[in-house]
């Protein structure tokens, strides 16, 4: 059993300290010293790992990776809603669930219509047929 509390830079809890005291009382000096050496080696290993990560960290590379991921997600998405459209979508689904009594299990059909300027978005409940146009043409 080690005294290592597993979080770099954090202080040990009282229960950890008391556990350590129990270990020291029930173990020989040699066993306690070995435990301290193990903890020290673990911490030195963690410090070395973090120093290496810091030494090789490249901010521009990380930003480039993030931008490529965002671009990839954008290219693979069918439609990216504006904030206004996302709010209207949520409002429609919430209102539909609370007010209509429809037994829809949160399944909706989205009709996307390319206009040349932007994408028109209509949401429809496949159970009762209620429809709402949530297009935000101001984002075009």
N, C-alpha and C positions, 0 to 999 in steps of 0.2 A: 504494500500500500504506500503510495507516494503522497507527499505534501503538496505536490504541484496542483494548483487550482486551475490550470489550463487556459487562462486568459492572459495574454501578453499585456503587461503594464497595469494590471489590476491588483488591488490589495486583497490579501487573504481574508476570508470571513472569520468570525469568532469560532464557528464550529470547526473550521479547518485548523485554526490555531490550537484549539482544545484537542482535536484529533492528533495533531502533532505532538502535543505534550503527553498524551496517552502513549503514543508510540515510543517516545523517549523514555518514559518511565518503565515500560515493559520490555524494552530492548537494551542490549548492551551498548556501550559507548561506540564500539567498532561498527555495530549494525546501524546506529544513528549516523555516524560519519559516512558510511557507504550510501545511505539514503540521501544525505546532503550532497554527496558527489554526483549521484544520479540526477538529482534535481538540477544541479549546476550545469551538468553536461547537456541536459535537455534545454535549459534556458540559453546556453551558449549556442547550441544548434539553431534554436529559433532566432536568436539575434543574427547569426551568420546568414541564415536564409533570408531574413528581412533586409539585411544590408545588401545582399546580392540582388534582391528584387528592386531595391531602391537604386542601386548602381546601374542596372540594365533598363530601368524604366525610361521610356521614350514617350513624352506627352503627345508629340505630333503623331506618332504611330498609333497610339491609343485613340486619338481623335479621329484619325483616318479610318481605323477599324470600326468605330462607332458609326461614322458617316456611311460607310459601305453597308453596314447592317441595316441602317435606316433606309437607305436607297433600295436595297434588296427587298425589304418588307413592303415598301411603297410600290415597287414594280409588280410584286406578286399579289397585292391586294386588289380586290375587284373594284372597290370604291372607298375613298377616304372621305368620311363625312366631316363637314366643318363643325365647329363647336355648337353653332346654332342648330344644325341638322341633328347632331347627337342629342342635344337637349330635347328637341322636338320628338325624336324617336323615343326617348325614355318617357317623355310626358304622355305620348300616345299609348305606349304599352302599359304604363301605370294606370292611366285613366280607363283604358279598355278592360283591364283586369278588375279594377275596383267598381266601375259603374255599370258595365253591360251585363254582367252575370254570365258571360260567354264561358264555356268550359274549355277554352283554349289552354293548352299546357305550355304556354310561352313559345309558340311556334308561329312565326310570321313570314310572309313573303315580301321580299323587297324587289320592286320593279325599277331597274336603272335604265334611263333613257339618255343617250348621248345627244347633245344638242349642237355640238360644234363649239359652244362657248363653255359648257360645263355639263354636269350630269344631273338630270332630274331624278329625284328619289320619291317613290310612292311606297308606303307600307300598307299591307293588307293582311287581315286576319283570315286564314283559310277556313276557319270554322263557321263564322257568321258573315264574312264578306265585308266587314267595316274597313274602310279605306281612308287614308289621309296622305296628302302630298306634303312632304317635309322638306322640300327643296329650298335651299338658301341661295337664291340667285345673286345675292349681294357679294358672295364669295367668288363669283366668276370674274 
